[in-house]
Amino acid sequence: MQKQLIECVPNISEGRDDDKIKAIAQVVETVEGVMLLDVDPGKATNRTVITFVGEPEPVIEAAFLLIKKAAELIDMSKHSGAHPRFGATDVCPLVPISNISLEETATYAHKLGARIGKELGIPGYFYEIAAKEEKRKNLANCRQGEYEGLSKKLGDPSWKPDFGPAEFNSNVAKSGVTAISARDFLIAYNVNLNSTSTRRANAIAFDIREAGRIQREGNPITGKQLKDEHGEPLRIPGKLKAVKGIGWYIEEYGIAQISYNLTNITITSMHEAFDESCKAALKRGLRVTGSELVGLVPLQAMLDAADYYLVKQERSLGVSESEKIKIAIKSLGLDDLKPFHPKERIIEYVLDAGSKKLVDFKLDDFADETAGESMAPGGGSIAAYVGTLGVALGTMVANLSAGKAGWDDKWEYFSEWAVKGQDYKKKLLFLVDEDTNAFNKIIDGFRMPKDSEKEIEARKAAIEAATIYATEIPFQVMETSCNSMEVAQAMLTDGLQSSLSDSAVGILCARAAVVGAYFNVRINAKDIKDRQFADDILSRAAAIYNKTLQIEKETIALIDSKM
């Protein structure tokens, strides 16, 4: 069964005292199974966003310890900062990452809140998906009045806390209250302006955010508020859905920013928020100079931004992932205020940082690892890597063709082939490591104990399952490499003719991958006890092998006819 993973993103009301921030963040690392991903302090906001991830129970244990430590070290009666706040740990959202629903995540939010109220005497509210009533779903409602309004708020029966004491005692005067939620992945995203005016930054925020601005009589700033039949203010909606936003001045940068919360990036993405902010700023005589991410961002959000700008520039979408990340950073101006390091800011890269993969080796180190005394990586991994190089060559020709002067009307055609090539490349790179992993599973099976009849049977079953898997992986290498030849084949006929040799070498690499992986399928299949499975996969592998040899023959004939 796959692990359930949730992310926790507490925001603490301290962004200036490095010792306090470090002491609060470090308690997370005392919980086994929890990975501290990021600590992002802001001096002007006097607020730090801390991000960690793990299985649900360890994560809420770490969150409890963090909230406890923050309450010990932060005195809210002395706090000031640009960001709205009402507690030492102001908010503590839980975010489902994998194999867990929002609703299930909300049960952990409730469990955490109950413990905080009972053991720490800190009151608080559940918001977003964890909210117990409709008006508490919106964090802005829960936090209205901020810390300074808590004494009155806690005494109001309609705002009785969801957990903890309903009184502003000496403990609460120091700790404030905490809002806990279960929510979708939220991106905290600030857009930088060439201005110091909070009022103008707010005006742009009101143009863009979903809630828009309050409708007024006459003067749009000072005029009388218009209200509906229920006495609620009438609003002029903003441009973008699933966006919250305010303007503020950041003293450490000396600029005004529009501070957005993008609450659902499948509805409104970073690049949409950025572009609409640029348009709104220009209308008001301002200019956007860049943007800033607070905390971590999903990889897909960065790739989507890159694709958006590549399409606008009529450039191929089939460039490498690393190139797309560079394009996203420069297009959004994420390095405007300080360097943006993808390995530290993209969640998948941070989670993957501790793993050691063959594909992460330098070329000479990979060769050394292969030439060493261990049996892996072996022929299967090498076949997958040769296949990767083959489709990379075809993809290169597609990208070159997409950018050729005079072929502007064909860029989308070549871009589609380059994207296909990148997909094949990604699959083959995965198989480089997976072939070695599959071999290691066989070794693990042979190392199992065999001191009893039960252990002997379990060992046999494990070896059989591992051998089947170790046959399926090189079969996937064969299948993917053979299919990937279509990219180079298309480029031989339609792409840059000056790159014929590159496409042809791509075909030959793919052919080597197929033949090499075929040998691995055959040598592993002979040890499989389930002969029906073995015969079937051998038959399918032979068909791919023969098809590949035919493509190679046709390619050589084509090259000979053109050179």
C-alpha positions as CSV (number, residue, x, y, z in Angstrom):
1,M,0.0,0.0,0.0
2,Q,1.4,3.4,-1.0
3,K,2.1,5.9,1.8
4,Q,-0.3,8.7,2.5
5,L,1.5,12.1,2.5
6,I,0.3,15.4,3.7
7,E,2.1,18.8,3.8
8,C,1.8,21.2,6.7
9,V,2.5,25.0,6.2
10,P,2.3,26.8,9.5
11,N,2.8,30.6,9.4
12,I,4.3,31.9,12.6
13,S,4.3,35.5,13.7
14,E,8.0,36.0,13.8
15,G,10.2,37.0,10.8
16,R,13.0,39.0,12.3
17,D,14.6,37.0,15.2
18,D,16.7,34.2,13.5
19,D,17.2,32.4,16.8
20,K,13.5,32.1,17.6
21,I,12.7,31.1,14.0
22,K,15.4,28.4,14.1
23,A,14.3,27.1,17.5
24,I,10.6,26.8,16.3
25,A,11.5,25.2,12.9
26,Q,13.9,22.7,14.5
27,V,11.2,21.0,16.6
28,V,9.8,19.6,13.3
29,E,12.9,17.6,12.7
30,T,12.6,15.9,16.1
31,V,9.7,13.8,14.8
32,E,10.8,10.7,12.9
33,G,9.4,10.4,9.4
34,V,8.8,14.2,8.9
35,M,10.9,16.2,6.4
36,L,11.4,19.9,6.9
37,L,11.3,21.3,3.4
38,D,11.5,25.1,3.7
39,V,11.7,28.0,6.2
40,D,10.9,31.4,4.5
41,P,11.1,34.4,6.8
42,G,9.9,37.9,5.9
43,K,11.1,40.9,7.9
44,A,8.5,43.5,6.8
45,T,5.6,41.0,7.4
46,N,7.3,39.8,10.6
47,R,6.1,36.3,9.6
48,T,7.8,33.0,8.6
49,V,6.3,30.3,6.4
50,I,7.5,26.8,7.4
51,T,6.9,23.8,5.2
52,F,7.2,20.1,6.1
53,V,5.8,16.9,4.8
54,G,5.3,13.3,5.9
55,E,2.6,10.7,6.8
56,P,-0.4,12.2,8.6
57,E,0.2,11.1,12.2
58,P,3.9,12.2,12.4
59,V,2.9,15.5,10.6
60,I,0.3,16.5,13.1
61,E,2.7,15.5,16.0
62,A,5.3,17.9,14.5
63,A,2.6,20.6,14.0
64,F,1.6,20.3,17.7
65,L,5.2,20.6,18.8
66,L,5.8,23.6,16.5
67,I,2.7,25.4,17.8
68,K,3.7,24.7,21.4
69,K,7.2,26.1,20.8
70,A,5.9,29.2,19.0
71,A,3.6,30.0,21.9
72,E,6.5,29.7,24.3
73,L,8.8,32.1,22.3
74,I,6.4,34.6,20.6
75,D,4.5,37.2,22.6
76,M,1.6,38.4,20.5
77,S,1.0,41.5,22.7
78,K,4.3,42.9,21.3
79,H,3.9,41.8,17.7
80,S,3.6,44.1,14.7
81,G,3.9,43.5,11.0
82,A,2.5,44.2,7.5
83,H,0.6,40.9,7.3
84,P,-2.8,40.3,8.9
85,R,-2.4,38.0,12.0
86,F,-4.0,36.9,15.3
87,G,-1.8,34.2,16.7
88,A,1.8,33.2,17.4
89,T,1.1,30.3,15.0
90,D,-1.3,32.3,12.9
91,V,-2.5,29.6,10.5
92,C,-1.7,25.9,10.2
93,P,-3.1,24.4,7.0
94,L,-2.8,20.7,6.2
95,V,-2.5,19.9,2.5
96,P,-3.1,16.5,0.9
97,I,-0.1,15.5,-1.3
98,S,-0.6,11.8,-2.2
99,N,-3.1,9.0,-1.6
100,I,-5.3,11.0,0.8
101,S,-8.4,13.0,0.2
102,L,-9.2,16.6,1.4
103,E,-12.0,15.2,3.6
104,E,-9.7,12.7,5.2
105,T,-7.1,15.4,5.7
106,A,-9.7,17.5,7.5
107,T,-10.1,14.8,10.1
108,Y,-6.5,15.2,11.0
109,A,-7.0,19.0,11.2
110,H,-9.8,18.4,13.7
111,K,-7.6,16.0,15.7
112,L,-4.8,18.5,15.8
113,G,-7.1,21.4,16.9
114,A,-8.7,19.4,19.7
115,R,-5.3,18.5,21.1
116,I,-4.0,22.2,20.9
117,G,-7.1,23.4,22.7
118,K,-7.0,20.7,25.4
119,E,-3.2,20.5,26.1
120,L,-2.0,24.0,25.3
121,G,-5.0,26.1,26.2
122,I,-4.8,27.9,22.8
123,P,-8.2,28.7,21.2
124,G,-8.7,28.6,17.5
125,Y,-10.9,28.2,14.4
126,F,-11.2,25.6,11.7
127,Y,-11.4,27.1,8.2
128,E,-11.6,26.0,4.5
129,I,-12.5,22.3,4.2
130,A,-12.1,21.8,8.0
131,A,-14.7,24.5,8.8
132,K,-17.6,23.6,11.1
133,E,-19.9,26.3,9.7
134,E,-20.2,28.2,6.5
135,K,-19.0,31.6,7.6
136,R,-15.8,30.1,9.0
137,K,-14.6,28.7,5.7
138,N,-13.1,32.0,4.7
139,L,-9.9,32.7,6.7
140,A,-10.5,36.5,6.4
141,N,-13.7,36.1,8.4
142,C,-12.0,34.1,11.1
143,R,-9.2,36.6,11.4
144,Q,-11.3,39.8,11.1
145,G,-10.3,42.2,13.8
146,E,-6.9,40.5,14.1
147,Y,-5.1,40.1,17.4
148,E,-6.2,43.5,18.7
149,G,-9.9,42.5,18.3
150,L,-9.6,39.1,20.1
151,S,-10.8,40.2,23.5
152,K,-14.1,41.2,22.0
153,K,-14.3,38.4,19.5
154,L,-13.8,35.6,22.0
155,G,-16.6,36.9,24.1
156,D,-19.0,36.9,21.1
157,P,-21.2,33.7,21.2
158,S,-21.3,33.7,17.3
159,W,-17.5,33.5,17.3
160,K,-17.0,31.0,20.0
161,P,-13.7,29.1,19.2
162,D,-13.9,25.6,17.6
163,F,-11.3,24.5,20.2
164,G,-9.7,25.9,23.3
165,P,-11.0,28.5,25.8
166,A,-13.5,31.1,24.8
167,E,-11.8,33.8,26.9
168,F,-9.0,36.3,26.5
169,N,-6.9,35.1,29.5
170,S,-3.2,35.8,30.1
171,N,-2.2,32.7,28.2
172,V,-4.2,33.7,25.2
173,A,-3.0,37.3,25.4
174,K,0.5,35.9,24.8
175,S,-0.3,33.1,22.3
176,G,-3.2,34.6,20.4
177,V,-5.3,32.1,18.5
178,T,-4.6,29.6,15.7
179,A,-6.6,28.9,12.6
180,I,-6.3,25.3,11.3
181,S,-7.5,24.0,7.9
182,A,-7.4,21.3,5.3
183,R,-7.1,22.9,1.9
184,D,-5.8,22.4,-1.6
185,F,-2.3,23.3,-2.5
186,L,-2.1,27.1,-2.1
187,I,0.6,29.3,-3.7
188,A,1.5,32.4,-1.8
189,Y,2.6,34.7,-4.6
190,N,3.7,38.3,-4.5
191,V,4.0,40.6,-7.5
192,N,6.5,43.5,-7.3
193,L,5.8,47.0,-8.4
194,N,8.0,50.0,-9.4
195,S,6.2,52.0,-6.7
196,T,6.1,52.5,-2.9
197,S,2.3,53.1,-2.8
198,T,0.3,50.6,-0.8
199,R,-2.9,52.4,-2.0
200,R,-2.0,51.8,-5.7
201,A,-1.0,48.2,-5.0
202,N,-4.3,47.6,-3.2
203,A,-6.1,49.1,-6.2
204,I,-4.5,46.5,-8.5
205,A,-5.3,43.7,-6.0
206,F,-8.9,44.7,-6.1
207,D,-8.9,44.7,-9.9
208,I,-7.6,41.1,-9.9
209,R,-8.9,39.2,-6.8
210,E,-12.1,37.3,-6.9
211,A,-13.8,39.3,-4.2
212,G,-13.0,42.5,-6.1
213,R,-13.9,45.8,-4.3
214,I,-16.9,47.2,-2.4
215,Q,-19.3,49.1,-4.6
216,R,-19.7,52.8,-3.5
217,E,-21.8,55.8,-4.4
218,G,-19.9,58.4,-6.3
219,N,-16.2,58.4,-5.3
220,P,-15.0,54.7,-5.6
221,I,-12.7,55.2,-2.6
222,T,-14.6,57.5,-0.1
223,G,-18.2,57.1,-1.3
224,K,-20.9,55.5,0.7
225,Q,-21.0,51.7,0.6
226,L,-23.9,50.2,-1.3
227,K,-25.6,47.2,0.4
228,D,-28.0,44.5,-0.6
229,E,-31.4,43.6,1.0
230,H,-29.6,41.7,3.7
231,G,-27.3,44.6,4.6
232,E,-24.2,43.0,3.1
233,P,-21.9,45.2,1.0
234,L,-22.4,45.0,-2.8
235,R,-19.2,44.1,-4.6
236,I,-17.7,44.7,-8.0
237,P,-16.1,41.3,-8.8
238,G,-12.4,41.1,-9.7
239,K,-10.9,39.6,-12.9
240,L,-9.7,36.2,-11.6
241,K,-11.4,33.3,-9.7
242,A,-9.7,31.5,-6.8
243,V,-7.5,34.5,-6.0
244,K,-7.2,36.5,-2.8
245,G,-5.1,39.6,-2.7
246,I,-4.0,42.8,-0.9
247,G,-1.4,45.4,-1.4
248,W,1.4,46.3,1.0
249,Y,4.7,48.1,1.3
250,I,7.8,45.9,2.0
251,E,10.4,48.0,3.7
252,E,13.3,45.5,3.3
253,Y,12.9,45.7,-0.5
254,G,11.7,49.3,-0.6
255,I,8.8,48.5,-2.9
256,A,5.0,47.9,-2.9
257,Q,3.8,44.4,-3.7
258,I,0.5,42.8,-4.6
259,S,0.3,39.8,-2.3
260,Y,-1.8,37.0,-3.7
261,N,-3.0,33.7,-2.4
262,L,-3.8,31.5,-5.4
263,T,-6.2,29.0,-3.8
264,N,-6.7,26.7,-6.8
265,I,-4.0,26.9,-9.5
266,T,-6.1,24.7,-11.8
267,I,-8.5,27.7,-12.0
268,T,-6.0,30.6,-11.9
269,S,-2.3,29.9,-12.4
270,M,0.7,31.9,-11.4
271,H,1.3,33.1,-15.0
272,E,-2.3,34.3,-15.4
273,A,-2.1,36.2,-12.1
274,F,1.2,37.7,-13.2
275,D,0.0,38.7,-16.7
276,E,-3.2,40.3,-15.5
277,S,-1.3,42.2,-12.8
278,C,1.0,43.5,-15.5
279,K,-2.0,44.8,-17.5
280,A,-3.7,46.3,-14.5
281,A,-0.5,48.0,-13.4
282,L,0.1,49.6,-16.9
283,K,-3.4,51.0,-16.8
284,R,-2.6,52.8,-13.6
285,G,0.8,54.1,-14.8
286,L,2.8,51.5,-12.9
287,R,5.1,48.6,-14.0
288,V,5.5,45.1,-12.7
289,T,9.2,44.4,-12.2
290,G,9.0,40.8,-11.2
291,S,7.4,38.5,-8.6
292,E,8.2,36.4,-5.5
293,L,7.2,33.0,-4.3
294,V,6.7,32.4,-0.6
295,G,7.4,28.8,0.4
296,L,7.3,26.0,-2.2
297,V,5.7,25.5,-5.5
298,P,4.6,22.4,-7.4
299,L,6.7,21.5,-10.4
300,Q,3.7,21.5,-12.7
301,A,3.0,25.1,-11.9
302,M,6.4,26.1,-13.2
303,L,6.2,23.9,-16.3
304,D,2.7,25.4,-17.1
305,A,4.2,28.9,-16.8
306,A,7.0,28.0,-19.2
307,D,4.6,26.4,-21.7
308,Y,2.4,29.5,-21.6
309,Y,5.3,31.8,-22.5
310,L,6.8,29.4,-25.1
311,V,3.5,29.4,-26.9
312,K,3.3,33.2,-26.8
313,Q,6.8,33.3,-28.4
314,E,5.8,30.5,-30.9
315,R,8.7,28.3,-29.7
316,S,8.7,24.6,-29.3
317,L,7.3,23.1,-26.1
318,G,9.5,20.1,-26.4
319,V,12.5,21.6,-24.6
320,S,14.0,20.0,-21.5
321,E,12.5,20.4,-18.1
322,S,15.5,22.3,-16.8
323,E,15.2,24.7,-19.7
324,K,11.5,25.2,-18.9
325,I,12.3,26.0,-15.3
326,K,14.8,28.7,-16.5
327,I,12.1,30.2,-18.8
328,A,9.5,30.3,-16.0
329,I,11.9,32.0,-13.6
330,K,12.9,34.7,-16.1
331,S,9.3,35.2,-17.5
332,L,7.8,35.6,-14.1
333,G,10.8,37.6,-12.7
334,L,11.1,35.2,-9.8
335,D,14.8,36.3,-9.3
336,D,13.9,40.0,-9.2
337,L,14.5,40.5,-5.5
338,K,16.8,37.5,-4.6
339,P,18.1,34.4,-6.4
340,F,15.5,31.7,-7.1
341,H,17.0,28.2,-6.5
342,P,14.8,25.5,-8.1
343,K,16.3,22.7,-6.0
344,E,15.2,24.5,-2.9
345,R,11.8,25.9,-4.0
346,I,10.1,23.2,-6.2
347,I,8.5,20.7,-3.9
348,E,9.2,17.6,-6.0
349,Y,12.9,18.5,-6.2
350,V,13.1,19.1,-2.5
351,L,11.4,15.7,-1.8
352,D,13.8,14.0,-4.2
353,A,17.0,15.6,-2.9
354,G,18.0,12.7,-0.7
355,S,17.7,10.0,-3.3
356,K,20.7,8.7,-5.3
357,K,19.8,7.8,-8.9
358,L,21.9,6.6,-11.7
359,V,20.5,9.3,-14.0
360,D,21.8,12.0,-11.6
361,F,25.4,10.8,-12.1
362,K,27.8,12.8,-14.2
363,L,28.7,11.0,-17.5
364,D,32.2,9.9,-16.2
365,D,30.8,8.8,-12.8
366,F,28.0,6.8,-14.6
367,A,30.7,5.0,-16.7
368,D,32.8,4.4,-13.6
369,E,29.8,2.9,-11.7
370,T,29.0,0.7,-14.7
371,A,32.6,-0.5,-14.9
372,G,32.9,-1.3,-11.2
373,E,32.8,-4.7,-9.5
374,S,29.0,-4.7,-8.7
375,M,26.6,-6.4,-11.2
376,A,24.4,-3.3,-11.5
377,P,24.0,-1.2,-13.4
378,G,24.2,-3.7,-16.2
379,G,23.1,-4.2,-19.8
380,G,19.4,-3.4,-19.1
381,S,20.1,0.0,-17.6
382,I,22.6,0.8,-20.3
383,A,20.1,-0.2,-23.0
384,A,17.6,2.2,-21.5
385,Y,20.1,5.0,-21.4
386,V,21.2,4.4,-25.1
387,G,17.5,4.5,-26.0
388,T,17.3,7.9,-24.1
389,L,20.1,9.3,-26.2
390,G,18.4,8.0,-29.3
391,V,15.1,9.8,-28.8
392,A,17.0,12.9,-27.5
393,L,18.6,13.2,-30.9
394,G,15.3,13.1,-32.7
395,T,13.9,15.6,-30.3
396,M,16.9,17.9,-30.9
397,V,16.1,17.9,-34.6
398,A,12.5,18.7,-34.0
399,N,13.4,21.7,-31.8
400,L,15.9,22.9,-34.4
401,S,13.3,22.6,-37.1
402,A,10.7,24.5,-35.0
403,G,13.0,27.4,-34.8
404,K,14.2,27.5,-38.5
405,A,13.7,30.9,-40.2
406,G,11.0,30.7,-42.8
407,W,9.3,27.7,-41.2
408,D,7.2,29.9,-38.8
409,D,4.0,28.2,-40.0
410,K,5.3,24.8,-39.1
411,W,6.5,25.4,-35.5
412,E,3.5,23.8,-33.9
413,Y,4.0,20.6,-36.0
414,F,7.6,20.3,-34.9
415,S,6.7,21.3,-31.3
416,E,4.3,18.4,-31.1
417,W,7.0,15.9,-32.2
418,A,9.5,17.5,-29.7
419,V,6.9,17.1,-26.9
420,K,6.4,13.4,-27.9
421,G,10.2,13.0,-27.8
422,Q,10.5,14.5,-24.3
423,D,7.7,12.1,-23.1
424,Y,9.7,9.1,-24.4
425,K,12.9,10.4,-22.9
426,K,11.3,10.8,-19.5
427,K,10.0,7.2,-19.6
428,L,13.4,5.8,-20.7
429,L,15.3,7.7,-18.0
430,F,13.0,6.2,-15.4
431,L,13.7,2.8,-16.8
432,V,17.5,3.3,-16.4
433,D,17.2,3.2,-12.7
434,E,14.2,0.8,-12.6
435,D,16.1,-1.9,-14.4
436,T,18.7,-1.8,-11.7
437,N,16.0,-1.7,-9.0
438,A,14.4,-4.8,-10.6
439,F,17.7,-6.7,-10.5
440,N,18.2,-5.8,-6.9
441,K,14.7,-7.3,-6.1
442,I,15.9,-10.6,-7.4
443,I,19.0,-10.4,-5.2
444,D,16.8,-9.5,-2.2
445,G,14.7,-12.6,-2.9
446,F,17.7,-14.9,-2.9
447,R,18.8,-13.5,0.4
448,M,15.5,-14.4,2.2
449,P,15.7,-17.0,4.9
450,K,15.0,-20.7,4.0
451,D,15.0,-22.4,7.4
452,S,11.5,-23.7,7.3
453,E,9.0,-24.9,4.7
454,K,7.0,-21.6,5.1
455,E,10.1,-19.5,4.6
456,I,11.2,-21.6,1.6
457,E,7.8,-21.1,-0.1
458,A,7.9,-17.3,0.6
459,R,11.4,-17.1,-0.8
460,K,10.3,-19.0,-4.0
461,A,7.3,-16.7,-4.4
462,A,9.5,-13.5,-4.0
463,I,12.1,-14.7,-6.5
464,E,9.4,-15.6,-9.0
465,A,7.7,-12.2,-8.7
466,A,11.0,-10.4,-8.9
467,T,12.1,-12.4,-11.9
468,I,8.8,-11.6,-13.7
469,Y,9.3,-7.9,-12.9
470,A,12.9,-8.0,-14.1
471,T,11.6,-9.3,-17.4
472,E,8.8,-6.7,-17.7
473,I,11.2,-3.8,-17.3
474,P,13.5,-4.5,-20.2
475,F,10.4,-5.3,-22.3
476,Q,9.2,-1.8,-21.5
477,V,12.6,-0.5,-22.6
478,M,12.1,-2.4,-25.9
479,E,8.6,-1.2,-26.4
480,T,9.4,2.5,-25.5
481,S,12.6,2.6,-27.6
482,C,10.9,1.1,-30.6
483,N,7.9,3.5,-30.4
484,S,10.3,6.4,-29.9
485,M,11.8,5.8,-33.3
486,E,8.8,7.6,-34.8
487,V,10.3,10.9,-33.7
488,A,13.5,10.5,-35.7
489,Q,11.6,8.9,-38.6
490,A,9.4,12.0,-38.9
491,M,12.5,14.3,-38.7
492,L,14.3,12.2,-41.5
493,T,11.5,13.1,-43.9
494,D,10.1,16.5,-42.6
495,G,12.8,18.0,-40.4
496,L,16.0,19.9,-41.2
497,Q,17.8,17.9,-43.9
498,S,21.1,19.2,-42.7
499,S,20.5,17.1,-39.6
500,L,19.8,13.8,-41.4
501,S,22.8,12.2,-39.7
502,D,21.6,13.2,-36.2
503,S,18.2,11.6,-36.8
504,A,19.8,8.5,-38.2
505,V,22.1,8.1,-35.2
506,G,19.0,8.5,-33.1
507,I,17.5,5.5,-34.9
508,L,20.6,3.5,-34.5
509,C,20.7,4.2,-30.7
510,A,17.1,3.2,-30.4
511,R,17.9,0.0,-32.3
512,A,20.8,-0.8,-29.9
513,A,18.4,-0.2,-27.0
514,V,15.8,-2.6,-28.4
515,V,18.3,-5.4,-29.2
516,G,20.1,-5.0,-25.8
517,A,16.8,-5.0,-23.9
518,Y,15.7,-8.1,-25.9
519,F,18.7,-10.0,-24.7
520,N,17.7,-9.1,-21.1
521,V,14.1,-10.2,-21.6
522,R,15.3,-13.6,-23.0
523,I,17.9,-14.3,-20.3
524,N,15.4,-13.4,-17.5
525,A,12.4,-15.2,-19.0
526,K,14.1,-18.5,-19.0
527,D,14.1,-18.6,-15.2
528,I,10.3,-17.8,-14.9
529,K,8.3,-20.8,-13.6
530,D,5.0,-19.4,-15.1
531,R,5.8,-20.6,-18.7
532,Q,2.5,-19.2,-20.1
533,F,3.6,-15.6,-19.0
534,A,7.2,-16.3,-20.2
535,D,6.1,-17.5,-23.7
536,D,3.7,-14.6,-24.1
537,I,6.2,-11.9,-23.3
538,L,8.9,-13.6,-25.4
539,S,6.5,-13.7,-28.4
540,R,5.7,-10.0,-28.0
541,A,9.4,-9.1,-27.6
542,A,10.3,-11.0,-30.8
543,A,7.7,-9.0,-32.7
544,I,9.2,-5.7,-31.5
545,Y,12.7,-6.9,-32.2
546,N,11.8,-7.7,-35.8
547,K,9.9,-4.5,-36.4
548,T,13.0,-2.5,-35.1
549,L,15.4,-4.3,-37.5
550,Q,13.1,-3.4,-40.4
551,I,13.0,0.3,-39.3
552,E,16.8,0.3,-39.1
553,K,17.0,-1.3,-42.6
554,E,14.7,1.3,-44.1
555,T,16.6,4.2,-42.4
556,I,19.9,3.1,-43.8
557,A,18.4,2.8,-47.3
558,L,16.9,6.3,-46.9
559,I,20.2,7.8,-45.7
560,D,22.1,6.2,-48.6
561,S,19.6,7.6,-51.1
562,K,20.0,11.2,-49.8
563,M,23.7,11.4,-49.2
